[in-house]
Amino acid sequence: MKKNILALISIALLSAMAAFAQSPAMQEANNLFQAQKWVEAAKAYEAITKAESSNGLAWFRLGLSLHSSGEYQKAIDAFAQAQRLNLNAPGAMFRTARAYAKLGEKDKAFEWLNRAVGAGFVAAPQVQLLNTDPDIAALREDSRFKEVMATLDRLSKPCMYSDKARQFDFWIGEWTVQTPQGQQAGTNTITRIEDGCIILENWTGGGGGTGKSLNFYDSSIGKWRQVWVDSTGNVSEFAGEFRDGAMRYEGETHAQGGGKILRRLTFFNLGPDRVRQFSERSTDGGKTWTVNYDFTYIRKK
């Protein structure tokens, strides 16, 4: 019931915003805004906000127009109203920081910059804006800016800063893979993608077969997961944990014809240049287990 009420409220707000955006006064103001006629646009948006105090878009664009006109304190006041109406709050916070920077009030500028980052101003285009926006050039010369960027990096790349998500890093690299008899079983290239949230395996067997797996820490269940698919269509799925110095997976392979084979897959960290991958299988529901393969990874130099 609560979700339905929230949905109806959201729809009503969107409808109201759409109505504001389509009004003749708003269209005229938007045209001035697009033409970068900042003084005229500011007057037009100000008139709209007086008549329509809940028009968040008008408040936000009023702030942008005032800022571009050099009316920085008035821009701050307009962005405060946009935040009150929860319209692009992180963006309004960032632009508040810009205005304070132009006023030479660095302490307040950093206060609002940190608020913007904490509120979600962390996407790649926004990071670029922090590095290039001329209005905050003076902030980039301040030692506090490095702290802001470090916080931004942690928030935008959470997996790179998660101890759990980094437990399988010992497998990353370019490897030659050998059997216990010293014969080459294949090669494997393990890379970190999606800002460290996925470890991607690219396997090439000595006999020509290939396969890939996605490995990731699923924080929703507190487990590592692996999904493997090879060039013949075989699929294996695992879940497990890093324990006692090894990544320990359990799962199953979906065999041709619909059968399932239980699997245990363990990766032992043998040091900076060696990893052991030990695979076991059971076809009787886990009563007995046999070795599927026992590989040693040797890091390519």
C-alpha positions as CSV (number, residue, x, y, z in Angstrom):
1,M,0.0,0.0,0.0
2,K,2.8,2.4,1.0
3,K,4.6,1.7,-2.3
4,N,1.5,2.4,-4.3
5,I,1.0,5.7,-2.5
6,L,4.6,6.7,-3.1
7,A,4.2,5.7,-6.8
8,L,1.1,7.9,-7.1
9,I,2.9,10.8,-5.5
10,S,5.9,10.4,-7.8
11,I,3.6,10.3,-10.8
12,A,1.8,13.4,-9.6
13,L,5.1,15.3,-9.1
14,L,6.3,14.3,-12.6
15,S,3.0,15.4,-14.1
16,A,3.3,18.7,-12.3
17,M,6.8,19.2,-13.5
18,A,5.8,18.3,-17.1
19,A,3.0,20.9,-16.9
20,F,5.4,23.5,-15.7
21,A,7.9,22.7,-18.4
22,Q,5.2,23.0,-21.1
23,S,3.6,26.2,-19.9
24,P,4.1,29.2,-22.3
25,A,6.0,31.1,-19.7
26,M,8.3,28.2,-19.1
27,Q,8.8,27.7,-22.8
28,E,9.8,31.3,-23.2
29,A,12.2,31.1,-20.3
30,N,13.7,27.9,-21.7
31,N,14.2,29.5,-25.1
32,L,16.1,32.4,-23.4
33,F,18.1,29.8,-21.4
34,Q,19.1,27.9,-24.5
35,A,20.1,31.1,-26.2
36,Q,22.3,31.9,-23.2
37,K,20.6,35.2,-22.6
38,W,21.3,34.8,-18.9
39,V,19.9,38.1,-17.6
40,E,16.7,37.8,-19.5
41,A,16.4,34.1,-18.6
42,A,16.9,34.9,-14.9
43,K,14.1,37.5,-15.0
44,A,11.8,35.0,-16.8
45,Y,12.5,32.1,-14.3
46,E,12.2,34.5,-11.3
47,A,8.7,35.5,-12.5
48,I,7.8,31.8,-12.8
49,T,9.0,30.9,-9.3
50,K,6.9,33.8,-7.9
51,A,3.8,32.4,-9.5
52,E,4.7,28.7,-9.2
53,S,6.8,28.3,-6.0
54,S,7.0,24.5,-6.3
55,N,8.4,24.5,-9.9
56,G,11.8,22.9,-9.1
57,L,13.1,23.1,-12.6
58,A,12.5,26.9,-12.7
59,W,14.3,27.3,-9.5
60,F,17.3,25.2,-10.7
61,R,17.5,27.1,-14.0
62,L,17.1,30.4,-12.2
63,G,20.2,29.5,-10.2
64,L,22.1,28.6,-13.4
65,S,21.1,31.8,-15.1
66,L,22.0,33.9,-12.1
67,H,25.3,32.2,-11.7
68,S,26.1,32.9,-15.4
69,S,25.1,36.5,-14.8
70,G,27.5,36.8,-12.0
71,E,24.8,37.0,-9.3
72,Y,26.4,34.3,-7.2
73,Q,24.6,34.9,-3.8
74,K,21.2,35.0,-5.5
75,A,22.1,31.8,-7.4
76,I,22.9,30.1,-4.1
77,D,19.4,31.1,-2.8
78,A,17.8,29.7,-5.9
79,F,19.7,26.4,-5.7
80,A,18.6,26.1,-2.0
81,Q,15.0,26.2,-3.3
82,A,15.7,23.5,-5.9
83,Q,17.2,21.3,-3.2
84,R,14.2,21.8,-1.0
85,L,12.1,20.5,-3.9
86,N,14.6,17.6,-4.3
87,L,15.2,18.5,-7.9
88,N,18.7,17.2,-8.9
89,A,19.9,17.8,-5.3
90,P,23.5,16.7,-5.9
91,G,23.7,18.9,-8.9
92,A,22.3,21.9,-7.0
93,M,24.8,21.2,-4.2
94,F,27.7,21.2,-6.6
95,R,26.5,24.4,-8.2
96,T,26.2,25.9,-4.8
97,A,29.8,25.0,-4.2
98,R,30.7,26.7,-7.6
99,A,29.0,29.9,-6.5
100,Y,30.7,30.0,-3.2
101,A,34.0,29.4,-5.0
102,K,33.3,32.4,-7.2
103,L,32.6,34.4,-4.1
104,G,36.0,33.4,-2.7
105,E,34.4,31.6,0.2
106,K,36.4,28.4,0.0
107,D,35.3,26.9,3.3
108,K,31.7,27.0,2.3
109,A,32.6,25.8,-1.2
110,F,34.3,22.7,0.2
111,E,31.4,22.1,2.5
112,W,28.9,22.0,-0.4
113,L,31.3,20.1,-2.6
114,N,31.5,17.4,0.0
115,R,27.7,17.4,0.4
116,A,27.4,17.0,-3.4
117,V,29.7,14.0,-3.4
118,G,28.0,12.4,-0.4
119,A,24.6,12.9,-2.1
120,G,25.6,11.0,-5.2
121,F,27.6,13.4,-7.4
122,V,29.9,10.6,-8.4
123,A,29.2,9.6,-12.1
124,A,32.0,9.8,-14.6
125,P,30.8,13.0,-16.4
126,Q,30.6,14.6,-12.9
127,V,34.1,13.6,-12.1
128,Q,35.3,15.1,-15.3
129,L,33.4,18.3,-14.4
130,L,35.2,18.5,-11.1
131,N,38.5,18.3,-12.9
132,T,37.7,20.8,-15.6
133,D,35.1,23.4,-14.4
134,P,36.8,26.8,-14.5
135,D,34.6,28.1,-11.7
136,I,36.2,25.8,-9.2
137,A,39.8,26.2,-10.4
138,A,40.8,27.9,-7.2
139,L,39.5,24.9,-5.2
140,R,41.7,22.5,-7.2
141,E,44.8,24.4,-5.9
142,D,43.7,23.7,-2.3
143,S,44.9,20.6,-0.5
144,R,41.3,19.8,0.5
145,F,40.5,19.1,-3.1
146,K,42.6,15.9,-3.1
147,E,40.6,14.7,-0.1
148,V,37.3,15.4,-2.0
149,M,38.6,13.5,-5.1
150,A,39.7,10.6,-2.9
151,T,36.3,10.4,-1.3
152,L,34.7,10.6,-4.8
153,D,36.9,7.7,-6.0
154,R,35.9,5.5,-3.0
155,L,32.2,6.2,-3.6
156,S,32.3,5.8,-7.4
157,K,34.5,2.6,-7.3
158,P,33.3,0.8,-4.1
159,C,34.7,-2.6,-5.2
160,M,38.2,-1.2,-5.5
161,Y,38.1,-0.3,-1.8
162,S,36.2,-3.4,-0.5
163,D,38.4,-6.0,1.2
164,K,35.8,-8.7,0.4
165,A,35.8,-7.7,-3.3
166,R,39.6,-7.8,-3.5
167,Q,40.0,-11.3,-2.0
168,F,40.5,-13.0,-5.4
169,D,43.0,-10.5,-6.7
170,F,45.8,-13.1,-6.4
171,W,44.3,-14.8,-9.5
172,I,44.6,-11.7,-11.7
173,G,47.3,-11.9,-14.3
174,E,48.7,-13.7,-17.4
175,W,49.2,-17.4,-16.7
176,T,50.6,-20.5,-18.2
177,V,48.7,-23.5,-16.8
178,Q,50.2,-26.9,-16.2
179,T,49.1,-30.4,-15.2
180,P,50.8,-32.2,-12.2
181,Q,53.0,-33.9,-14.8
182,G,54.3,-30.6,-16.0
183,Q,52.4,-30.6,-19.3
184,Q,50.8,-27.4,-20.5
185,A,47.0,-27.6,-20.1
186,G,46.4,-24.1,-21.5
187,T,46.8,-20.4,-20.8
188,N,44.6,-18.1,-18.8
189,T,44.2,-14.4,-18.7
190,I,42.5,-13.0,-15.7
191,T,41.5,-9.3,-15.6
192,R,39.7,-7.0,-13.4
193,I,36.8,-5.1,-15.1
194,E,33.9,-2.8,-14.1
195,D,36.1,-0.9,-11.7
196,G,37.1,-4.1,-9.8
197,C,33.6,-5.4,-9.4
198,I,34.1,-8.3,-11.8
199,I,37.1,-10.7,-12.3
200,L,37.0,-11.9,-15.9
201,E,38.6,-15.2,-16.9
202,N,39.7,-15.9,-20.5
203,W,40.7,-19.5,-20.8
204,T,42.3,-21.1,-23.8
205,G,42.9,-24.9,-23.5
206,G,45.9,-26.7,-25.0
207,G,43.5,-28.6,-27.2
208,G,41.9,-25.4,-28.6
209,G,38.8,-25.1,-26.4
210,T,38.0,-21.8,-24.8
211,G,35.8,-20.5,-22.1
212,K,35.1,-17.5,-19.9
213,S,34.0,-16.9,-16.3
214,L,32.7,-14.0,-14.4
215,N,33.7,-13.9,-10.8
216,F,32.3,-11.4,-8.3
217,Y,31.6,-10.8,-4.7
218,D,27.8,-10.6,-4.2
219,S,27.4,-8.5,-1.1
220,S,23.7,-9.2,-1.0
221,I,24.4,-12.8,0.0
222,G,27.9,-12.4,1.4
223,K,29.3,-14.9,-1.1
224,W,31.6,-15.0,-4.1
225,R,30.0,-16.3,-7.3
226,Q,31.3,-17.7,-10.5
227,V,29.5,-18.3,-13.8
228,W,31.4,-20.2,-16.4
229,V,30.5,-20.8,-20.1
230,D,32.7,-22.6,-22.6
231,S,32.9,-22.8,-26.3
232,T,30.8,-26.0,-26.4
233,G,28.0,-24.5,-24.4
234,N,28.7,-26.1,-21.0
235,V,27.7,-23.9,-18.1
236,S,28.8,-24.1,-14.5
237,E,27.7,-22.0,-11.6
238,F,29.4,-21.7,-8.2
239,A,29.1,-19.9,-4.9
240,G,31.6,-19.8,-2.1
241,E,34.0,-17.9,0.1
242,F,37.6,-17.0,0.6
243,R,38.7,-19.1,3.6
244,D,42.0,-20.4,5.0
245,G,44.0,-18.7,2.3
246,A,42.0,-20.1,-0.6
247,M,38.9,-19.3,-2.7
248,R,36.5,-22.2,-2.2
249,Y,33.6,-22.6,-4.5
250,E,30.8,-25.2,-4.6
251,G,28.3,-25.6,-7.4
252,E,27.2,-27.6,-10.3
253,T,27.8,-28.1,-14.0
254,H,24.7,-28.4,-16.2
255,A,25.5,-31.5,-18.3
256,Q,24.2,-32.2,-21.8
257,G,20.8,-33.9,-21.6
258,G,19.7,-32.1,-18.5
259,G,21.8,-33.9,-15.9
260,K,23.7,-32.1,-13.1
261,I,27.2,-32.7,-11.8
262,L,28.1,-31.4,-8.4
263,R,31.4,-29.5,-8.3
264,R,33.9,-28.2,-5.9
265,L,36.5,-25.7,-7.1
266,T,39.3,-24.4,-5.0
267,F,41.9,-21.8,-5.8
268,F,45.0,-21.8,-3.6
269,N,47.2,-18.8,-3.4
270,L,50.8,-20.2,-3.6
271,G,52.5,-16.9,-3.6
272,P,52.9,-13.9,-6.0
273,D,53.6,-16.1,-9.1
274,R,51.7,-19.4,-8.5
275,V,48.1,-20.5,-8.1
276,R,46.7,-24.0,-7.8
277,Q,43.2,-24.6,-9.2
278,F,41.8,-27.9,-7.9
279,S,38.5,-29.2,-9.3
280,E,36.4,-32.1,-8.0
281,R,33.2,-33.6,-9.2
282,S,30.4,-35.9,-7.9
283,T,27.8,-37.7,-10.0
284,D,26.1,-39.4,-7.0
285,G,24.7,-36.4,-5.2
286,G,27.9,-35.7,-3.2
287,K,28.4,-39.2,-1.7
288,T,31.7,-39.6,-3.5
289,W,34.1,-37.2,-5.2
290,T,36.7,-37.6,-7.9
291,V,39.4,-35.3,-9.1
292,N,38.3,-33.5,-12.2
293,Y,41.6,-31.7,-12.8
294,D,44.5,-30.3,-10.8
295,F,46.2,-27.3,-12.4
296,T,49.1,-25.1,-11.4
297,Y,49.2,-21.5,-12.7
298,I,52.6,-20.0,-13.4
299,R,52.7,-16.3,-14.0
300,K,54.1,-15.2,-17.3
301,K,57.1,-12.9,-17.0
